Amino acid sequence: MDIAERALGLIEVEYEELPAVFTVDDALAAGAPQLHERGPGNLAKQALFETGDVAQGFKEADFVFEDTFETQRVNTCYLEPRVCVVDTDRNGHVTVWSSLQHLFGIREKLAYVLDIPVSKVRAVKSPYIGGGFGGKLDMGPMEPLAALMSLKTGRAVRIQQTRAEEFATSNRNPFQVQLKTGVKKDGTLTARTAISTLDAGAHATHGSTVITVHGLFGFMYTYRCPNRRWEGRSVYTNNVISGGFRGYGAPQASFAVEQQMDAIAEKLGIDAVELRIRNAHREGERHPIFPADFTTYRYEEALRKGAERIGWAQRKPAGSGAGVKKRGIGLGSVPTWTSNCTGQPDLYEHSGAIVKLNPDGSADIASAAMDIGCGQNTTFCQIVAEELGIPLHQVRMAGSVDTSNVPFVAPMHASRGTHAAGGAIRAAAADLKVKMLKVAQHARSGTLIGSTSLNPTVSPIPAGAMFVEVEVDTDTGVVTVERVVYAHDIGRVINPLGAEGQVEGGVQQGIGYALMEHTQFDPETGACLTQDFLDYKMPTACEMPKSIECIFIESNEPSGPFGAKSLSECCLITPAGAIANAAYNAIGVRIHSLPITPETVLRALGKLD
């Protein structure tokens, strides 16, 4: 490594500096340098969704609210940097070990880049990955470069990114959201429009799909509204690319929608919890877009239980507290989310698994589903133990798994681990149980194996509501999250400790997103100024709330394994809006941009020019 870095220092490169654009406004301006031949201009993607008659909806409104919100670029900050090892044999077969979240994805993408059949690429599953959060969905330059060097040298090649390289390659897209909502005096939404602009960076990668998910799940699916229109633009700039990140565009939308819902409630004199319930979907309703029903939907119960636990009824009017340090309580929610990607076109979301019974009565699970730090392996073992009726300690994940010996599994993304991958694993265990019963009356011969490959037919809807109490020091501008109550409708909770860990991790990431995290770049050159965790402010144990209380609203979702839905992404979607609403309740001034730093607070209070 040291030799390679010294060698790099000896290379002299001459660059031709070309005009650059580092903001979406500059990139969309007339005469802006075009980054790619494909146009128009620097638009990577333009999308539009519309239902009803928006113009008529605004005519029927008694009040119209218009706001603009902005979010920043933040890093995934997983503990294990991206790393890969690639080895080749004399026949040109390539074996890759990589920290990506999609075992079969790395095989297919590497084969495509190398222009060889997928049968000549074998991807080996890592038992665990040190965090992913969506940032390890894409294959980067490491794997192809390592493969080419291995093919040239006949030796195994290992490449690992430095933390500085991670900051320049794995970020959440910044957004600008212009939101307009029409509402009647009784709080009924009549019309809503939004224009969202995403900074995709120099190459779109996930930017073109993040903008779509942002529009669908952030605006079109959230609250009931008969007339809706959303326009989205993914824009090329000379900034670094941004990939997938937990929530996939929904945190940016929630920051805007949940703040405006609170502003509407205050203007109309309606309780903010009641306003959300009044405009929420109902169990048994047809989904607004997907061909499915809200089979289990306990959003109202989550709101009411969370409000009771936080002491919502005792919340004071905005900015009414005395003294320098003011307390506030806020709410943010995710009315609808997804348990996998089922129902979206052009997505192959199959999951397969093999469960093998051993002579001593134990069972092994062979699955390409990756454990990316959320405890999926434990949950999978629990599912098999329950289905087969054996103790948990007698179930284990198989150690030697690669793309040549297990069925296809889609990426570990979109909150699909328990519902989709777990559902496939349960089906494989059920298949094994049928075979066990068939041979129960006879002496056993051969190995008993259950297997499956399936695609979930529905995507059940989880929901959640986050209540936070903050303290704002009006002299220093520091916002401190003191207490969190997080209520979730996730169907049956299979792994309670794992679920609590998901919530607590989501709160930690959400506090960072809301209050401090921001990947910094030179505005003139575009160079990444954030090099390590000393340069990048993120929450430590010192910034965590004194109390995080989890409330799980359980139901029996018929499509999920043992009634389970999903949880993961919901945990990070809501905190930014909830914290912003709590800060407003404390100081009486609303902040429309992230992060809400001390300087931002002081400027909002008129104490900083």
Secondary structure by P-SEA (a helix, b strand, c coil): caaaaaaaaabbbbbbccccccccccccccccccccccccccccbbbbbbcccaaaaaaaccbbbbbbbbbbbbbccccccccbbbbbcccbbbbbbcccccaaaaaaaaaaaaccccccbbbbbbccccccccccccccaaaaaaaaaaaaccbbbbbbbcaaaaaacccccccccbbbbbbcccccccbbbbbbbbbccccccaaaaaaaaaaaccccccccccbbbbbbbbccccccccccccccaaaaaaacaaaaaaaaaaaacccaaaaaaaacccccccccccccccccccaaaaaaaaaaaaccccccccccccccccccccccccccccccccccccccccccbbbbbccccbbbbbccccccccaaaaaaaaaaaaaacccccccccccccccccccccccccccccccaaaaaaaaaaaaaaaaaaaacccccccbbbbccccccccbbbbbbbbbbbbbbccccccccccbbbbbbcccccccaaaaaaaaaaaaaaaaaaccccccccccccccccccccccbbbbcccccccbbbbbbbcccccccccbbbbccccccccaaaaaaaaaaaacccccccccccaaaaaaaacccc
